[in-house]
Amino acid sequence: MDPYEDPRLPVDERVEDLLGRLSLEEKVGLMFHTVIEAGADGELLEAPGAISKSPTSDVVVRKHLSHFNVHALRDARQAARWSNALQRLAERTPHGIPVTVSTDPRHAFIENAGASFAAGAFSQWPEPLGLAALRDAEAVRRFADIARREYVAVGIREALHPTLDLATEPRWARQAGTFGQDPQLAGDLGVAYLEGFQQRAGLGPEAVACVTKHFPGGGPQQDGEDAHFPYGREQVYGGGRFDDHLAPFPRAIDAGTAAVMPYYGMPVGLEVDGEPVEEVGFGYNRQVVTGLLRERLGFDGVVLTDWELVNDNHVGDQVLPARAWGVEHLDPTGRMELILHAGADQFGGEECVELLLDLVRSGRVTEARIDESARRLLRVKFRLGLFDDPFVDEDAAAAVLGCDEFRRAGFEAQARSVTVLRNEATGDHDGPVLPLRPGTRVYAEGVAAEALVVAGLVPADAPEDADVALVRLGAPFEHRDDLFLEAWFHQGSLDFPPGRVARLQRLAARVPLVLDVALDRPAVLTPLVPVCTALTATYGSSDAALLAALTGGIPPIGRLPFDVPVSMEAVRRHPEDVPGFGDDALFRFGDGLTLP
């Protein structure tokens, strides 16, 4: 047994022993973290997939990659079988470096190949905004612990989350993955999240390493446009609130986050400690990654860049340009060199090992610099116990993933997170319309009739046959589909189209209207409030969970995680970095009614 194989030795001793044995090619392979897809029956894919670029054996055996971001997983057995096959392949490499499988969030409702996946076989919970609506750190810790157990069961050992960005710009597409607009709440819940995933005792064989993102806060996007796309590259601080956006991250570092991910965004007009910050994307920015994160905040864990800072991504007939904001003039080799100079350890979404090998062989990057990052990356693998046993039990995975206990906990959180914003009386009630009484006749749009029946309500075929109407809406957005991933991102205006408002007005004239709006972004609700008798906000709740809340079976206790603006005019004149809308808020952070 070589020292690095001996679990009795300290982690740092094992790391140094292995590092001294690795070839340059093996060390370079550690520094790439790309997308991978699982076969339908758990087999390894030996041809490029829909999103992944290369056969699995090519990236593992020839390129020496050992960090992969897995996309679609069908069920527990498929996921576990695939994970074991991947680890068996990794055993064939010169030193048997085990694979670290990572994932974007996959426990809620939003399906977006660039940011998150719907739960599928995993237990289903509200989006992080809904966890924030609960105002309960212990509930977040419980979610994270359950998610950890499900991840570990199928071999996922790294979470590309939590997202500690602040939801201060209501047009921004990624608010659903945040804990809202308040830095204190985001920090409180972020720490609880890390404690549930990484465990309070620190990384170990049952833990999941977390990548906290997007440093130093990805929320204040100019005009709310997302930095995945060239038109959204700028981050701005018109209100001078950079410190608010930074505030959750030192707490995550103190809580032991294994890794940090800088965002794509390019700061414009930003000064930190009196010094102007270079206007290049945060992943390229030495002042931010080395000066602020490493030196000032003392972070010595892994820095993983966001995806595809080096090369354009071509998928089918679409392209997503490399997010080389501010350094578009550099070629891929120059971009990679600058990322390393900034202080990053790992290239997200890339597998171009030959570029880094050329940089070392040409003398532009030293092997000592490669060792620095390889050491950090190996340390996490050893702490997770992957070198000692990377395999999972397929039967145990099937028993854990989405078990009844976990699904009940997720369902309860979905119902409790429902936020009641309006609840008026009607002529047929001796009080407010909510909670809905058993036997109430309900005309529903956007709600399954079967869910009404299970909740003890009676479906009505027409408004005139109903006691109330129940309508579920999504927050409005402008559909875009030119660049790859664009169609999944909800961006643009927050105004409901006038025809939708007119139709709701006609419906409300015939029967009391209970309206639920799914707030993945804070929609302009102003024209809807006079129309409805009751108004709720949800952040990832099934029909059944919503009805459990509306009937009072599980009392809704949600509180708004952000201000809801009164108009798009108010949004346009509001500085992107400032939490809350003051007098321009229709509803405010913390608003929410209790059912009688």
Residue pairs with C-beta under 8 A, 6 or more apart in sequence:
2 17
2 18
2 21
3 9
3 13
3 14
3 17
4 14
4 15
4 17
4 18
4 21
4 95
4 387
5 14
5 387
6 14
7 385
7 387
7 388
11 379
11 382
11 383
12 379
14 382
14 387
15 375
15 378
15 379
15 382
16 375
18 95
18 378
19 27
19 371
19 374
19 375
19 378
21 95
22 95
22 374
23 94
24 357
24 360
24 367
24 370
25 64
25 353
25 357
26 64
26 93
26 94
26 95
26 97
27 367
27 370
27 371
27 374
28 64
28 353
28 356
28 357
28 360
28 370
29 63
29 64
29 65
29 66
29 353
30 64
30 66
30 67
30 97
30 346
30 373
30 374
30 377
30 378
31 345
31 346
31 347
31 356
31 370
31 373
31 374
31 377
32 63
32 65
32 67
32 346
32 347
32 350
32 351
32 352
32 353
33 65
33 67
33 68
33 69
33 102
33 304
33 346
33 347
33 348
33 349
33 350
34 52
34 53
34 59
34 65
34 67
34 68
34 69
34 348
34 349
34 350
34 351
35 51
35 52
35 53
35 68
35 69
35 70
35 71
35 307
35 349
36 52
36 56
36 59
36 68
36 69
36 70
36 71
36 86
36 101
37 45
37 49
37 50
37 51
37 52
37 70
37 71
37 72
38 45
38 70
38 71
38 72
38 73
38 74
38 78
38 79
38 82
39 45
39 78
39 82
40 74
40 78
41 78
41 81
42 77
42 78
42 79
42 80
42 81
42 82
42 85
43 81
43 82
43 85
44 56
44 57
44 82
44 85
44 86
44 89
45 52
45 55
45 56
46 55
46 56
46 57
47 55
48 54
48 55
50 315
51 71
51 113
51 315
52 71
53 351
54 63
54 351
56 86
56 89
57 89
59 65
59 68
59 351
60 66
60 86
60 89
60 90
60 93
60 99
61 89
61 92
61 93
63 351
63 353
64 93
64 97
64 353
65 351
65 353
66 90
66 93
66 97
66 98
66 99
66 100
66 381
67 99
67 100
67 102
67 158
67 346
67 377
68 86
68 99
68 100
68 101
68 102
69 102
69 103
69 104
69 160
69 348
69 349
70 101
70 102
70 103
70 156
71 113
71 117
72 117
73 79
73 82
73 106
73 120
73 121
73 154
74 120
74 121
75 120
75 121
75 398
75 401
76 121
76 153
76 154
76 394
76 397
76 398
76 400
76 401
76 402
77 394
77 397
77 398
79 121
79 154
79 155
79 156
79 397
79 401
80 153
80 154
80 155
80 392
80 393
80 394
80 397
80 398
81 394
83 101
83 154
83 155
83 156
83 391
83 392
84 155
84 391
84 392
84 394
86 99
86 101
86 155
87 98
87 99
87 155
87 390
87 391
90 96
90 97
90 98
90 99
90 390
97 381
98 381
98 386
98 387
98 390
99 386
99 390
100 157
100 158
100 209
100 380
100 381
100 384
100 386
101 155
101 156
101 157
101 158
102 156
102 157
102 158
102 159
102 160
102 211
103 117
103 151
103 156
103 158
103 159
103 160
104 115
104 116
104 117
104 160
104 161
105 115
105 116
105 117
105 128
105 159
105 160
105 161
105 177
106 116
106 117
106 118
106 119
106 120
106 122
107 119
107 122
107 123
107 124
107 125
107 143
107 147
107 150
107 410
108 116
108 118
108 119
108 124
108 125
108 126
108 127
108 128
108 130
108 176
108 540
109 118
109 119
109 124
109 126
109 127
109 540
110 116
110 118
110 127
110 176
110 177
110 520
110 540
111 117
111 118
111 488
112 485
112 488
112 489
113 485
113 488
114 228
114 307
114 485
114 488
114 489
115 174
115 177
115 488
115 489
116 176
116 177
118 124
119 125
119 402
119 410
121 401
121 402
122 147
122 150
122 401
122 402
123 146
123 147
123 150
123 402
123 403
123 406
123 407
123 409
123 410
124 407
124 410
124 411
124 414
124 540
124 542
125 131
125 143
125 147
125 410
125 413
125 414
125 540
126 133
126 413
126 414
126 417
126 538
126 539
126 540
126 541
127 176
127 177
127 520
127 539
127 540
128 162
128 163
128 176
128 177
128 178
128 179
128 189
129 167
129 175
129 176
129 177
129 178
129 179
129 180
129 519
129 520
129 539
129 540
129 561
129 562
130 413
130 414
130 417
130 538
130 539
130 540
130 541
130 558
131 139
131 140
131 143
131 179
131 189
131 413
131 417
132 178
132 179
132 180
132 185
132 186
132 189
132 561
133 180
133 417
133 419
133 539
133 558
133 559
133 560
133 561
133 592
134 140
134 413
134 416
134 417
134 557
134 558
135 185
135 559
137 188
137 189
137 191
137 192
138 192
139 413
140 189
140 192
140 193
140 196
141 192
141 193
141 195
141 196
142 196
142 409
143 193
143 196
143 409
143 410
143 413
144 192
144 193
144 194
144 195
144 196
144 197
145 196
145 197
146 196
146 406
146 409
146 410
147 159
147 196
147 197
147 208
148 196
148 197
148 199
148 206
148 207
148 208
149 400
149 406
150 400
150 401
150 402
150 406
151 157
151 159
151 208
152 206
152 207
152 208
152 392
153 392
153 396
153 397
153 400
153 401
154 392
154 397
154 401
155 390
155 391
155 392
156 208
157 207
157 208
157 209
157 384
157 386
158 208
158 209
158 210
158 211
158 258
158 259
158 380
159 197
159 208
159 209
159 210
159 211
160 211
160 213
160 261
161 177
161 193
161 210
161 211
161 212
161 213
162 179
162 189
162 190
162 193
162 194
162 210
162 212
162 213
162 252
163 174
163 177
163 178
163 179
163 213
163 214
163 218
164 178
164 179
164 186
164 187
164 190
164 212
164 213
164 217
164 248
164 249
164 252
165 174
165 177
165 178
165 213
165 214
165 217
165 218
165 219
165 245
165 263
166 178
166 180
166 181
166 182
166 183
166 186
166 217
166 219
166 220
166 244
166 245
166 248
166 579
167 175
167 178
167 180
167 181
167 219
167 522
167 561
167 562
168 181
168 219
168 220
168 241
168 244
168 245
168 562
168 576
168 577
168 578
168 579
168 580
169 219
169 220
169 221
169 224
169 576
169 577
170 224
170 494
170 521
170 522
170 562
170 564
170 565
170 571
171 221
171 223
171 224
171 225
171 491
171 492
171 493
171 494
171 521
171 571
172 219
172 221
172 224
172 225
172 226
172 491
172 521
173 224
173 226
173 477
173 489
173 490
173 491
173 521
174 218
174 226
174 489
175 219
175 520
175 521
175 522
175 562
176 520
176 521
176 539
176 540
178 186
178 219
178 561
179 185
179 186
179 189
179 190
179 561
180 186
180 561
180 562
180 589
181 561
181 562
181 563
181 579
181 580
181 589
182 561
182 579
182 589
183 244
183 245
183 247
183 248
183 579
184 247
185 561
186 247
186 248
187 247
187 248
187 251
187 252
190 212
190 248
190 251
190 252
190 255
191 251
191 252
191 255
193 210
194 210
194 212
194 252
194 255
194 256
194 257
195 255
197 207
197 208
197 209
197 210
198 207
198 208
198 209
198 210
198 255
198 256
198 257
198 258
199 206
199 207
202 256
202 383
203 209
203 256
203 258
203 380
203 383
203 384
204 383
204 384
204 385
205 384
205 385
205 388
205 389
207 383
207 384
209 258
209 259
209 380
209 383
209 384
210 257
210 258
210 259
211 257
211 258
211 259
211 260
211 261
211 302
211 304
212 249
212 252
212 257
212 259
212 260
212 261
213 260
213 261
213 262
213 263
213 306
214 261
214 262
214 263
214 264
214 265
214 282
214 306
215 249
215 260
215 261
215 262
215 263
215 282
215 288
215 289
215 293
216 242
216 245
216 246
216 249
216 262
216 282
216 288
216 292
216 293
217 242
217 244
217 245
217 246
217 248
217 249
217 263
218 227
218 235
218 263
218 264
218 265
219 245
219 576
219 577
220 235
220 236
220 237
220 241
220 245
220 575
220 576
220 577
221 227
221 232
221 234
221 235
221 236
221 265
221 576
222 232
222 234
222 235
222 236
222 268
222 576
223 232
223 576
224 491
224 492
224 571
224 576
225 231
225 232
225 491
226 232
226 489
226 491
227 233
227 235
227 263
227 264
227 265
227 266
227 281
227 323
227 325
228 264
228 320
228 323
228 485
228 489
229 320
229 483
229 486
229 489
230 321
230 325
233 264
233 265
233 266
233 281
233 323
233 325
233 326
234 265
234 266
234 268
234 325
235 263
235 265
235 266
235 267
235 268
235 270
235 576
236 267
236 268
236 269
236 575
236 576
236 577
237 267
237 269
237 270
237 575
237 576
237 577
238 575
238 576
238 577
238 578
239 575
239 576
239 577
239 578
240 577
241 575
241 577
241 578
241 579
242 270
242 272
242 577
244 577
244 579
245 577
246 292
249 260
249 293
249 297
250 297
252 260
253 260
253 297
253 298
253 299
257 301
258 301
258 302
258 380
259 301
259 302
259 303
259 304
259 380
260 293
260 299
260 301
260 302
260 303
260 304
261 303
261 304
261 305
261 306
261 348
262 281
262 282
262 283
262 285
262 288
262 289
262 293
262 303
262 305
262 306
262 344
263 281
263 282
263 283
263 306
264 281
264 282
264 283
264 306
264 309
264 323
264 325
265 281
265 282
265 325
266 279
266 280
266 281
266 282
266 325
266 326
267 277
267 279
267 282
267 285
267 288
268 279
270 276
270 277
271 277
272 287
272 288
272 291
272 292
275 287
277 285
277 287
277 288
278 285
278 286
278 287
278 326
279 326
280 325
280 326
280 327
280 338
281 309
281 323
281 324
281 325
281 326
281 327
282 288
282 289
283 289
283 305
283 306
283 309
283 323
283 339
283 342
283 344
284 309
284 324
284 326
284 327
284 335
284 338
284 339
284 342
285 342
286 341
286 342
286 343
288 342
289 303
289 342
289 343
289 344
290 342
290 343
293 299
293 303
293 343
294 300
294 303
294 343
300 376
301 376
301 380
302 345
302 346
302 373
302 376
302 377
302 380
303 343
303 344
303 345
303 346
304 344
304 345
304 346
304 348
305 339
305 344
305 346
305 347
305 348
306 323
306 348
306 349
307 323
307 348
307 349
308 320
308 322
308 323
308 348
308 349
308 350
309 322
309 323
309 324
309 335
309 339
309 347
309 348
309 349
309 350
310 322
310 324
310 332
310 335
310 336
310 339
310 347
310 350
310 352
310 355
311 322
311 332
311 350
311 352
312 319
312 320
312 321
312 322
313 319
313 320
313 322
313 349
313 484
314 484
315 484
316 484
318 482
318 483
318 484
319 483
319 484
320 483
320 484
320 485
321 483
322 332
322 335
324 330
324 335
327 334
327 335
327 338
330 338
332 352
332 355
333 355
333 358
333 359
336 347
336 352
336 355
336 356
336 359
337 359
337 364
337 365
339 347
340 359
340 365
340 369
340 373
344 373
345 372
345 373
345 376
345 377
346 373
346 377
356 365
356 370
359 365
360 366
360 367
360 370
381 387
411 542
411 544
411 545
411 548
412 554
414 538
414 540
414 541
414 542
414 545
414 546
415 541
415 545
415 546
415 548
415 549
415 553
415 554
415 556
416 549
416 554
416 555
416 556
416 557
416 558
417 538
417 539
417 540
417 541
417 556
417 557
417 558
418 516
418 536
418 537
418 538
418 541
418 545
418 546
418 549
418 550
418 556
418 558
419 536
419 537
419 538
419 556
419 558
419 559
419 560
419 591
419 592
420 434
420 534
420 535
420 536
420 556
420 558
420 592
420 593
420 594
420 595
421 525
421 535
421 536
421 537
421 560
421 587
421 591
421 592
421 593
422 529
422 532
422 533
422 534
422 535
422 593
423 432
423 433
423 434
423 533
423 534
423 535
423 593
423 595
424 432
424 433
424 533
424 534
425 431
425 432
425 433
426 433
426 468
426 512
426 533
428 467
428 512
431 596
432 534
432 595
432 596
433 468
433 512
433 514
433 533
433 534
434 514
434 534
434 550
434 552
434 595
435 550
435 551
435 552
435 595
435 596
436 442
436 455
436 457
436 468
436 514
436 547
436 550
436 551
437 551
438 456
438 457
438 551
439 456
439 457
439 458
440 457
440 458
440 467
440 468
441 457
441 458
441 459
441 460
441 465
441 466
441 467
441 468
442 452
442 457
442 458
442 459
442 460
442 466
442 467
442 468
442 469
442 470
443 459
443 460
443 461
443 462
443 463
443 465
443 466
443 468
443 469
443 470
443 511
444 452
444 459
444 469
444 470
444 471
445 469
445 470
445 471
445 472
446 471
446 472
446 473
447 470
447 471
447 472
447 543
447 546
447 547
448 543
449 459
451 542
451 543
451 544
451 547
452 458
452 459
452 547
453 459
454 544
454 547
455 544
455 547
455 548
455 550
455 551
455 553
456 551
457 547
457 551
460 466
460 467
463 469
463 507
463 510
463 511
464 510
464 511
466 511
467 511
467 512
468 511
468 512
468 513
468 514
468 533
469 507
469 508
469 510
469 511
469 512
469 513
469 514
470 514
470 516
470 550
471 504
471 507
471 513
471 514
471 515
471 516
472 516
472 517
472 518
472 543
472 546
473 496
473 500
473 515
473 516
473 517
473 518
474 517
474 518
474 520
475 490
475 494
475 517
475 518
475 519
475 520
475 521
475 522
475 523
476 493
476 494
476 495
476 496
476 497
476 523
477 490
477 491
477 492
477 493
477 494
477 521
478 491
478 492
478 493
479 487
480 486
480 487
480 489
480 491
480 492
481 487
490 520
490 521
493 568
494 521
494 522
494 523
494 524
494 565
494 568
494 571
495 524
495 568
496 523
496 524
496 527
496 528
501 527
501 528
501 531
504 513
504 515
504 528
504 531
504 532
505 531
507 513
508 531
508 532
508 533
512 533
512 534
513 531
513 532
513 533
513 534
514 532
514 533
514 534
514 535
514 536
514 550
515 528
515 531
515 532
515 534
515 535
515 536
516 535
516 536
516 537
516 538
516 546
517 523
517 525
517 528
517 535
517 536
517 537
517 538
518 537
518 538
518 539
518 540
518 541
519 537
519 538
519 539
519 564
520 539
522 562
522 563
522 564
522 565
523 564
524 564
524 565
524 566
524 567
524 568
524 571
524 586
525 535
525 564
525 586
525 587
526 566
526 567
526 586
528 535
529 535
529 586
536 546
536 549
536 550
536 556
537 558
537 560
538 546
539 558
539 561
541 549
545 554
547 553
548 554
549 555
549 556
550 556
552 595
555 594
555 595
556 592
556 595
557 592
557 594
558 592
559 589
559 590
559 591
559 592
560 587
560 588
560 589
560 590
560 591
560 592
561 589
562 579
562 580
562 589
563 579
563 580
563 581
563 585
563 587
563 588
563 589
564 585
564 586
564 587
564 588
565 571
565 574
565 581
565 584
565 585
565 586
566 581
566 584
566 585
566 586
567 584
570 581
570 584
574 581
574 584
579 589
580 588
580 589
581 588
